[in-house]
Amino acid sequence: MLDYNQPIDRVRQPTGSEASQRKSEASFNVLELVNLLWRRKIAIASAALIGACLAVTVGKSLTPRYTATAQLYVDPRELQLVDRELTPRAQDVSGMSMVVESQARLITSNSVLLQVIQQAGLDKDPEFGGGDSKTLTSSLLSLIGLQPRAPSAAEAKEVQLAALDALNKHITIRKTEKSFIVDIEVWSIDPAKAAMLANTLTNTYLTESRNSQALAARRATSELSGRLKELRERLRNAETALATYKAQNNFVGTQDSLISDQQLSSSNQRLSAARAATMDAQARLDQIEANKRTAADAGAIPEALQSPTIANLRAQYADARKKYAEQTAELGPRHPALRQTEKQVEDLKRTINEEIERFALSAKNDLTRARDYEASLNRALEVQKRQSVQLSQAAVRLRELEREADASRDVYQSFLKRSRETEEQETLNTSAARVIGEATVPQRRSFPPGMSLFAMIGFIFGALAAACWFVAAEHLFNGATAPEPNRRERAPEPDVSKPQGEAAAPAPAPALALVEKPLIARLQEADVIRTLGAILATGGGVDLTRLGWPTLRPGFPLTTLLNAFRDMRAAMVRRAGGKTTPVMALVGAGDTERSVTALNFALAAARDGGRVLMIDADHEALMLSNKVNRPGKNEPGKLGWLSIGNKAAREIKTVSGISVLPATESDAGKAANAIRRAIAQARSAGGYDLVILDGPAMPLSATGRKLLDSADALVAVLPTSLDINESMEEILTALGGAERKLVGVVLDELTPATRTRQRGKQYA
């Protein structure tokens, strides 16, 4: 990869004859290598056999290992023995998988492994870092009658930790994917010991799992029981405060209602009855008084009709009236018998009236009594109402005390019930983990592999080592006399530089440029085709024919425009005077028209088989750079080696066969210097037949004039939408001395009006 940090003077690309010569030399070197190895075939074969023997010897010297495997089923869905479990259970698949992985990690926890070490006596096993209990020192001491010193607690702890570390290295836990099966693999130099350790590990894990569940239940029961005494005392205090408050505020009653409420309701009912009785007595008195005022029959009132005395008097009165009527017909008005009968009638009538008066007096008394009773009930009801209001105000505090008592009662009952449940769970085993495959004594070792594999590896490495040795020895002893390919490649380089110097020396080229008339080409609508590439972006690299600009029609190699472009390139080659990579710059008033013409000029050269490099020399408008660097078009895999600056975009290889070097977003001086370095690097490295500069922009600045000095030829782009004579005069004035490099003029007839009229036509 080339960049600007490397020098310009690069190695020249080899010509066709030199490339073929290198290829023949390379093939010759491969043949020499094959011949060398064939000559040393016996030694290489001997080294391969020696390597195989050594590998087999090493394999035989390795300590064999035997691996025993036990299978454990760890089901996160524990047994449903009680309604309320102590720990929540996993429900979703991810949660279950995490539970199984956690249980698999618990198998190799220190608590489980320490129990395995204690049960299997691994702290005294030399394989696991322990020592034999009957050491040489202890044997010698026992011979002279002395007992060896018992190891201290620190020494025993150190031995136990060493055995723990060794046992960890001997255990491998594998969880089968998408299942609850866990494989426990334990290796040892003794196959029976490996099987014993695997089974001991599974049994210890199951026991530890059950013990941990019981311990958790026991701890929960202890915590709950410790809180029961405090909760019981809190409930007692709440209930005592509630009862005391009820007694102080006379909240006495049944379970449904208070006595005060019952009395108020009863008083209200009695008052309603008293009011009805008062109204009844008043109506009865009013009726009696009305009968008396209207001189109607006093005995017509209901009380008189119901009274037996009145009924008897009325009967007597009727008989007396009858007798009086008979005597009046028979006797004279002054007859004593008639007078006596008349007096009897009057006495009976008076007696009846007196009885009626007694009924009226009785009605008055009843009315007075009813009114007094109603008044007393009203007074009692008012007193009860005031008491009820006071009790209602006191009931606010009463309800608060009742809520506190109810809450304390509920908490106490829930703790008491949960404490009894967890106490019973201590003796229950809800774990669903079980051993589904006990470890058996392995019949084959797991390490080292078979001796045939060792022999094959040793044979291959022995042969490779011998071959590398002979090749290295051949180069070391004979390399000084062998010809160096790089020297043979660099030898002709002075001959290549000489013609370049001679080509730059003659002066007729500028003189020819002064008399040569610039060619004129017309870029018309019939020469181009329009695509929707700018809207419908496609992948697969940058395609210059799908940037949204009008591009040359494919399949028409002999058009007038293409012939004019070929003539301009031929004139540029003549102006270049034999330079390897000539440079042409396109200048014009319109930025878009100039960039479109430059793109079509490059496409025409690429269609004729030329290797073209386009450089965006307009660092202000950046028309070509913005099109090429459009999102979705610039792919890192298509970048080349050429770059401008350290952080600028590098050369972009397009699917159209043209390389594009975008412009740098810096000041004009740095941009022009970077473009000149890129041109020099492209010329020194080779690989391009033509470099086309899109720009610089008009009017020319000082940096733009320096940039035109690097160009071998110039082409002016004149939009026909403007006055071409004025545009050409402005270009010639701006070029100044560089006017002699002008080899062509392109009349861009793709005016905006024409583009508007042609919209919707000739799309590919």
Buried (B, 14 or more C-beta within 10 A) or exposed (E): EBEBEEEEEEEBEBEEEBEEBBEEEEEEEEEEBEEBBEEBEEBBBBBBBBBBBBBBEEBEEEEBBBBBBBBBBBBBEBEEEEEEBBEEEBEEEEEBBEBBBEBBEBBBEEEBBBBBBEBBEBBBBEBBBBEEEEEEEBEEBEEEEEEBEEEEEEEEEBBBBBBBEBBEEBBEBEBEEEEBBBBBBBBBEBBEBBBBBBBBBBBBBBEBBBEEBBEBBBEBBEEBBEBEEEBBEBBEEBBEBBEEBBEEBBBEBEEEEBEBBEBBEEBBEBBEEBBEBBEEBBEBBEBBEEBBEEEEEBBEBEBBEEBEEBEEBBEBBEEBBEBBEEBBEEBEEEEEEBEEBBEBBEEBBEBBBEBBEBBBEBBBEBBEEBBEBBEEBBEBBEEBEEBBEEBEEBBEEBEEBBEBBEEBBEBBEEBBEBBEBBBEBBEBBBBEBEBEBBBBEBEEBBEBEEBEEBBEBBBBBBBBBBBEBBBEEBEEEEEEEEEEEEEEBEEEEEEEEEEBEEBEEEEEBEEBBEEBEBBEBBBBBBBBBBBEBBEEBEEEBBBBBBBBBBBBBEEEEEBEBBBBBBBBBEBBBBBBBBBBBBBBBBBBBBBBBBBBBBBBBBBBBBBBEBBBBBBBBBBBBBBBBBBBBBEEBBEEEBBBEBBBBEEBBBBBBBBBBBBBBBBBBBEBEBBBBBBBBBBBBBBBBBBBBBBBBBBBBBEBBEBBBBBBEBBBBBBBBBBBBBEBEEBBEBBEEBBEEBBBBBBBBBBBBBBEEBEEEBEEEBEE
